[in-house]
Amino acid sequence: MVPKQRIVQILSRHGAVVSGETLSAELGVSRVSIWKHIKGLIQDGTPIESSPKGYRLRPDGDNLHPYLFGDRQEQIHYFQETGSTMDEATRLAREGCPNFTVAVAQRQLNGRGRMQRAWVSDDGGLYFTMVVRPDIPLMLSGLVNLAAAVDMAELLSSRYDVNAGVKWPNDILVDGKKICGILSQMEAEGDHVVYLNIGMGLNVNNRPEKAEPNAASLRSLLDRQLPRREILSAFMDAFERRITTWDAGRVVAAWKSRNVTLQKRVRVETLRQTVEGLAVDLDQRGGLMLEMDDGSRQTVVHGDCFLVD
């Protein structure tokens, strides 16, 4: 464990002011070295208060630095600013990172959604990508994306009492407004999933509705700041549990119980075609079943889905 991590761990354990002398003794370095490490932590955004008596870790549930995630800190890779957490996670995955590794950023310069659409990533949102190595058949990999949406929607509903629903295949809506977008990318060998990256952009303390009238954020809905680290930690708990106890049937049932897509007329667009019909069901692989105007049925497995008034 590097000195900065040890300092945060000690401050967190004490929960009060810790003198430079105490930190120096525990780390076996000079007080000047302690001050340099503290200065670096503060510059990185770690909420440490300095006083003549020593140092104190200020409670701050919005801070996303790995040191503050306790036993999870080795899973978290934090970026003050990056092009895209999906790109960072892809690099980590190809380097062989462990299951459930997370790349999270304060800001993304080139955040993106489906069909390469830009995703505005202002300060205050929660932007992260989790690397998942699920032991499931390739044909069921599409359900992982739906499972992530369900778990985040259930978290938002149970913890923050917002009316979150899932729209096929990758959005979470609150009262018809988008609060979270989800993007997945995968690498496979034959019928084996090597890794599957689940990227999320959740509007928390940012105000996206200024530029996007059909967007919402937790801050605008609840009229208060929310702790992003608490949200990320809770999602990680739920999603890891979901993946390690994988049950495809339960995922489909959970999605159906929280969806805002079925029994609605929808338009699904891909790069090559557009289809429109009544969304009537979700198949066991996560495909959306449409009833066409002529009474026939067609299943779509990917694309952008729009509710048609």
N, C-alpha and C positions, 0 to 999 in steps of 0.2 A: 504494500500500500504506500503510495507516494505521500510526502509530507503534508500537502494540502488536504488530501483525503483524511489523514490522521487528525489534523487540526480540527476539521469540521466534525469528525466523529467524537473527539474529546469535548468540544463545545456543546454538541448535541447531547452527549451523555450527562454533562453537568447541568445543563439547562439554566445556567446563571453565569455571572462574570467569572472568567478564569484568567488568572494573572499570567503575564508573559513568562515569569519565572517558572510557573507550574508547567506551561507548555514546553518551555525549554528543557526542563528536566525529563518530561515524558518522551520527548522526541530525541533527546540527546544532542541537541544543536544549540547554537548561541541564540540569545534573545534578539540579536540583529537579524539572524536568519528567520526567526519566527516572524518578526515585523515584515520582512520582505515577502514571506509567504502570505501573510495576512493582507498585505497591500495588493498582491496579485489576485487573491480571492475577491477582494472588494471590487477591484477593477473588472473582474469577470462577472460581477453581479451577485455574488454570494452575500446575503444580508447579515454582515458582521458589524457590530457596533464597537467602536474603540473608545476607551476612557482611561484616565490615569490609573485606575485599578486593574485594567486588563481588557479582555475581549468577551463579547457575548453574541451568540447566534440569535438574531431576531427572528421570531416566528414569521414565516412568509410562505403561505401555501401556494403562492403563484410562481415561485421560483422553480426552475426546471433543471438546475445543475445536478449532475449525477450524485454528488456528495450528499444530497438531501433526500435520496430515495432509500436510505438504509440498506437492507440486505439486497436490494435490487440495483445498487449503483453500478455493478459490473455490466448490467444489461443495457444501461442508458448511455447513449452517445449524443452529447449536446452540442449544438452549433448556434452561436449567436446569430450568424447569418450564413445562409448557403443558397445555392441555386434551387435545390429540391431535396427534401428528405428521402424521396423515392430513389434518387440517384445515389445518395449516401448509403442507403440501405442495400441497394444492389451491389455496391462496391463491398460492403461488409459481408454480404451473403456469399459473394464469389471468393472472398478471402477465408471463408469457412467459419463465420461467426456462429455462436450457439443459437439454438431455437429460442424464439421470443426476444431476440435482440431488438432494441428500439433506437431509431434515429429521430431526434426531436429538435426543432429549431425555433428560435425566437422570431425569426423572419425568413421567408423564402423569397428569393429574387425571381425565380422562374417556376413558381408553383403551378401545377397543371391538374386538370381533371380529365374526364374521358374525352376521346376524340381530339386530344392535344389542346383542349381549351385552357385558357389561362385561369388560374385560381388566385385571386387577390389575397395576399398573405401579410396583412398589416400587423403591427404589434398588438398583442392582446389575444390573438387567436391561438388555438392549440393545433400545431402542425407536426405530425409525426408519421413514421412508417415502421411497422413491425415486421420483422423477418420470421416467417413461420415455416417449419419443416414438418408438415402434417403427414401422418402415416395413413393416407387414404388413396383410393384409386384416382387416377387422373380424371376420369369421367365425372367425379364428384367435386372436383376442385372449385367449381363455380359456387358451390354452397358455402365455401369459407368466407367469401365476400358477403353473402347474405347473413351469415352468422355474426360477422363483425358488426353489421348494421343493426341487427337485433340486439346484441349486447350493449351497444352504445345507446340505442333508443331506450332500452329498459333502464339503464343507469340514469339517463336524464329524467325519465319519468319518476322513478322511485326516489331518487335523491333530491331532485329539484322541482318535482311536481309540475313538469311541463308536458303538454300533450304531444309527445313525440311519436311519429309514425314512420314506417319505412316504405319508400317508393322504389319499386324495381328499376334497375338492379343495384343502385349505389347511392341513394340519397336518403337523408333523414329530414322530415318536414315537421314543423310545428304550426298547426292551424293553417296549413297550406303554404307556409314559407320555409325556404331551405335554411337549415341551421348547420348541416354537416354534409360534406361530400366525401365519397370513398372511391379509391382507385386501387386496383390490384394488378400486379405484374408477376409473371411466373416463369420459371425455367424448369424444363422437364427433360428426362432422358427416357425414351420409349414411353412406357405407361407409368413411369415413376416421377413423382414431383420432387425435384431437387430442393427448391424453395419457392415459397409464395409470399410476396410482399404485399401487405395491406397498408395503404396510405390513407390517412384521414386528415381532413381540414375541418375543425369544429370551431364555430364562431362562439367565443366565450366572452372576453372583455373588449373585443374590437367592435366597431360599428359599421358592418358591411352594408347596412340598409341605406346609407347615404349615397352609395353608388349603385346598389342593386335593390330596388324597391321590393322585390320578392324574396329578399333574404331576411334572416332574423338572427339574433344573438342572445345568449343567456343574459347578458347584461341588460339588453333592451327589454327582454321579457320580464326580468325579475327586479330591475332597477337597482342593481347592486353589483359589486365586483365578485367574481367567483374564483376559487383556488384551482388553478389549472393542474398543479401537481396532484391534488386529491383526485381530480377527474381521471388523469392518466393512470394513476396507481390503481384506482378502482376498475378501470377498463381492463388493465393488464390482468388483474385478479380474475375477472369474469371470463375474459377471452382465453387465457391459459387453461382455465378449468374446462371451458367448452371444447378446446382442441384435445386436451389430454383424456377427456371422457367422451370422445366423438360419437355422435349418434345422428346420422343423416336424417332419420325420420323426425327426431325432435327438432332439428333445425328448421325443416320445412313447416312443421306445425307451429313453431314459435314465430316464424316469419308471417305465416298466414294470420295469426292472431293479432299481429301488430301492423299489418300492411294497410296502405291507403291506395292500392292499385287495383285490386280485384273488383270486378263488377263496375269498372269505369271504362269508358272508351279511351283508348290510348293510341298514340302514334309512336312507332319505334323506328329510329333512324340509324342506319349504319353507313359506312363509307360507300357502299354499293347499292343499297336499296332502302326504301321506306315502306313500311306496312302499317295499316291502321285497322283496328277492330276492337271488339269488346274483350277486355282481359277477364278470363273466366277461371283460370287455375294456375297453380305452380306445379310443375312436374317434379319427380323425385331427384332430378339432377339440377334443379334451380332454374329451368327454362320457363319462360312465361308463355302460357297457352292463350291464343287469341281465337275468338270466334269471328270469322269474316262476314261481310254483308251477305254473301251467298249461302251462309250456313256452314261452310267448311271450317276446319280448324287448322291453325298453323302455330307451331312452337318456335319462339325466338330465343336464342341463347345469349345474345349480346346486343349491345346498341344503346343509344340514348332514348329514354322513354319519356314521353310528354303526355300529360293528361289533357284530353281534348274536351273543351266545354260543350 
